[in-house]
Amino acid sequence: MRDVQEPDGNQGHAGHTEPDDYDVEYGGGDEADAPRRSGARKAVLAAVGGVSAALLAVGGYGLHNLVTAVQGGSSNGGSGSGGGTQASESAVRTPQAPPTTEEAAAVAQDFLAAWGRGDVTGASALTDRPETARAALAAFQENVPARALALTASGPATTGTTGEPVVGFRAKAEFEGATGAWEYDSTLGVVRGGSGKAVVHWAPTVLHPHLAQGGTIAVKALPDPVSKPTDRNGKPLEGFPSLAAVLPRITPADGGTVVSGRAVVLSAAGREPEQLYVLTPPSAPQVKLTLDAELQRVAEEAIKQQAAGGKPASLVAIQPSSGHILAMAYSPSGHNRAVSAGQAPGSTMKVITSAALLEAGVTPDTVVPCKDTTNSPRQWHNDERGDFPSYTLADDFSHSCNTGFIDKGLEKLQPGTLAKVAREQFGLGLEWHIGIDSRDATIPVPRTNDEAAAAYIGQGTIQVNSLAMASVAATVQSGKFRQPVLRDDAKRVTAPGSLPAGVARDLRAMMARTATQGTARTPMAGLTGQIGAKTGTAESGGTTTNSWFIAYRGDLAVAAEVDGGGHGFAAAGVAAAQVLKAGGKG
């Protein structure tokens, strides 16, 4: 005799504790009678086994007659007369036919309605495993606290692979604070229960099609997001070497408010949690930096080229009209020398020395002889050797004549004048707050003529960086000092004085001449519009000199320096010109 078992797919029945219980039904009684029914079933099966063995021994009496006799029928289909002992209906019942699609649709509708209104007990009673279903539905209700849950059959019942009907349905859950609803499609199977009625076959997939045995579904908080600063246009800034150490230190000015998100999450052992639906997305206060991602890319490449061979280098680009830092690049990585270094700027300092001389009554056309050497009493000379007695201040500036600036500076300026002009009109020496840590410029008051002579040509104890000198170029271009910032909410300082309009005009003319006819003409060649530049070659105490270059083109000012790069028009000038070409406009 073949044991009648539940079809594949774990289609169990009410009161059974395992999915592979026999589908043979016993009449009468409730779940309390299960042990008695189980014993009866075993007795019947044992009897069948013994009788069949005896019959086979005497000639193979028909198996059909044996089965029908045990089930309460007869070999001829009658009411059962003759020698066989008829089994009681309360002992064994013929396996029942699967529910009809109409029955399946009806019980599915009742189950979904009860589940949707939160009637866990009522819904679980309509399944083949009430206790298991009740626990699962209660856990779902607690862990997925929907404000409203609508469960609707999505079509007529169909016949599944096991021959039993399957009903598809759509779930729609709404949550407090969520802008939308979580919707998904699933299915449930319908089987005959112990009483013969159609019931929902309980499985984890009734709750969600991705849910497996041992898995859970719950609304959980998402990890707090990390604020990622963007450039001025909202573009990402990750991937730039010079910003790798900068971006993690950027935080909202007031600390900001991080919003923790929530999501419906499916969890299962051995699998990554799956976000089924995001109720509220996480958010972090974003900070837009003043940087321009495209210009930053050009600056990074320009410095990379000039730093080849291990030369430390840096570059800063500023928008004169706003003081916004548009690019900031340096090499090697680690110490941000673009804003934190301190070194002598060489002849780029002659911009400030010229401002001081112009305010002292010297004009661009004033004759300031460029001697081959001069003494302070220390002896000084120029890169361009020879005597040029007819040079004017403008000539000295464009040819970067050291001796002319030293002689006229010692004649016209008081020991503290250069530091005062630098501070009050160019903002150098004030305490800047750009949005990250930076080093302020240091321009000491000279104690001797030698120290004063060194200061006038950017040597000695003056300490600046690319940030400070880019600001000098920006101040000349716009005529007004605007403290550079990396973020708009940074607290700015203002200079106690202002650059006289006439002085600013003369400085622009002198820088324009240097860019087109003087020492800066080679790197500035081909750049059009409003341009100006000044080269610088700073002695570093060794056999090599440091290359400095400051310039502007339209509303873009740049300063670059290359340690050991030689003349200003060379390494630093090439890097600065690349950025001006990419971002400057006439």
FENJO-V447668 format. One record per backbone hydrogen bond with DSSP energy under -1.0 kcal/mol. CO is the residue of the C=O (numbers start at 0). NH is the residue of the N-H. If there is no record, write none. Layout:
BEGIN
[[CO NH] [CO NH]]
END
This chain:
BEGIN
[[3 22] [9 11] [12 15] [17 20] [24 92] [29 32] [30 33] [32 36] [33 37] [34 38] [35 39] [36 40] [37 41] [38 42] [39 43] [40 44] [41 45] [42 46] [43 47] [44 48] [45 49] [46 50] [47 51] [48 52] [49 53] [50 54] [51 55] [52 56] [54 59] [55 58] [61 65] [62 66] [63 67] [64 68] [65 69] [66 70] [67 72] [68 86] [73 76] [87 90] [87 91] [99 103] [100 104] [101 105] [102 106] [103 107] [104 108] [105 109] [106 110] [107 111] [108 112] [109 113] [110 114] [111 115] [112 116] [113 118] [114 117] [117 119] [118 122] [119 123] [120 124] [122 125] [123 126] [125 199] [128 132] [129 133] [130 134] [131 135] [132 136] [133 137] [134 138] [135 139] [136 140] [137 141] [138 142] [139 143] [142 218] [143 145] [147 173] [149 171] [151 169] [157 165] [159 162] [163 159] [164 189] [165 157] [166 187] [167 153] [168 185] [169 151] [170 183] [171 149] [172 181] [173 146] [173 147] [174 177] [181 172] [183 170] [185 168] [187 166] [188 200] [190 198] [192 195] [196 192] [198 190] [199 127] [202 205] [203 206] [203 207] [207 210] [211 214] [215 266] [217 264] [219 262] [229 288] [230 233] [234 230] [236 239] [239 242] [242 246] [245 248] [246 249] [251 254] [258 282] [260 221] [261 278] [261 279] [262 219] [263 275] [263 276] [264 217] [265 273] [266 215] [267 270] [273 265] [276 263] [279 261] [282 258] [286 229] [290 231] [291 295] [292 296] [293 297] [294 298] [295 299] [296 300] [297 301] [298 302] [299 303] [300 304] [301 305] [302 306] [306 309] [311 562] [312 330] [313 560] [314 328] [315 558] [316 325] [316 326] [317 556] [318 321] [318 322] [322 484] [323 318] [325 291] [326 316] [328 314] [330 312] [334 336] [335 338] [335 339] [336 340] [337 466] [338 438] [342 463] [344 347] [345 348] [346 349] [347 350] [348 352] [349 353] [350 354] [351 355] [352 356] [353 357] [354 358] [356 361] [357 360] [362 365] [363 393] [365 392] [369 387] [373 379] [377 375] [379 373] [382 384] [387 369] [387 390] [390 367] [391 395] [392 396] [393 397] [394 398] [395 400] [397 518] [400 404] [401 405] [402 406] [403 407] [404 408] [405 409] [406 410] [407 411] [408 412] [413 416] [415 419] [416 420] [417 421] [418 422] [419 423] [420 424] [421 427] [423 496] [426 429] [433 485] [441 462] [447 451] [448 452] [449 453] [450 454] [451 455] [453 458] [454 457] [457 345] [462 441] [463 342] [464 468] [465 469] [466 470] [467 471] [468 472] [469 473] [470 474] [471 475] [472 476] [473 477] [474 478] [484 324] [485 289] [486 489] [499 503] [500 504] [501 505] [502 506] [503 507] [504 508] [505 509] [506 510] [507 511] [508 512] [509 513] [510 514] [510 532] [511 515] [512 516] [512 517] [513 519] [517 520] [519 523] [523 526] [529 553] [531 551] [533 549] [535 547] [537 545] [544 565] [545 537] [546 561] [547 535] [548 559] [549 533] [550 557] [551 531] [555 552] [556 317] [557 550] [558 315] [559 548] [560 313] [561 546] [561 564] [566 569] [567 572] [569 573] [570 574] [571 575] [572 576] [573 577] [574 578] [575 579] [576 580] [577 581] [578 582] [579 583]]
END
